[in-house]
Amino acid sequence: MSIAFSKYHGLGNDFILIDNRHQSAPVLSPEQAIQLCDRNFGIGADGVIFVLPTQADADYSMRIFNSDGSEPEMCGNGIRCLAKFIGSLETLAGKPPALPHRYRIHTLAGQIVPELQTDGQVTVDMGEPRLLAGEIPTTLAAADAKVVNQPLTVDEQTWQVTCVSMGNPHCIAFVGDVAAVPLAAIGPQFEHHAVFPQRINTEFIQVVRPDYLKMRVWERGAGPTLACGTGACASLVAAVLNGKCDRAATVELPGGPLQIDWSAADNHVYMTGPAEVVFSGATAS
Ligand code: ZDP
């Protein structure tokens, strides 16, 4: 069956968006998602995202498959794209959202609230970071302890790491120069390290100034992407926990900058950045 889709990206982290509002199960299997994400044999994307019907306390549900077919709990750049996609579906139906407009989105990481801004950016209330080892999950510390600046040996080199969950798991290492990190060689070894039972997203962070971080990421299930929204949020939190930056900072990713703010008032992390539609189409079969 041919399926309509739209291709979006947030700072070059790209997704195939599917209008799945008519049924609660995704119209594609993980295997079909793997095929569509292939950059030579498919549409090409870092993941496939579905807008689904939801329960009473939310407007819609989101599910996502990574390009390897695995299902993460959350996706920061993806939820900005999803908010834009919903806005355009509602506009097509003759009910354009009055800006700024907030959507309550149910995810496997709980309720997340993206807000469409008048300038085209999207600000997302990403909720509270989770810091206990058991919540990440990682065996690097006791289940009820935080993992801040702990040694982790990867490929005979010992790194100092901090772990943060934004619903999905992140391991953050601070480095002097992000450009010098051999990402393709060490990324997979972090991802599949025995101390991370659900695998891990890994961010390498260079603190340029207390309000400016540079980041490179190796994503669980997707590899070296141009941007990772949950990763930028987790990295800002990790930098604050290590006394390396302010609670509000710009995080520069290979695909461009995100503004991240860990509110002292409500402990929620707020992320602001762009999301753009690239094209729409339909699958061949
Ligand atoms: O946790 C994971 O398996 C990630 N690959 C999910 C995708 C995260 C994303 N890049 C983001 O922006 O948060 C979409």
Residues whose N, C-alpha, C, O or C-beta is under 5 A from the ligand:
A	BS01	ZDP	N66 P72 M74 C75 G76 N77 G78 N168 E219 R220 G221 A222 A227 C228 G229 T230 G231
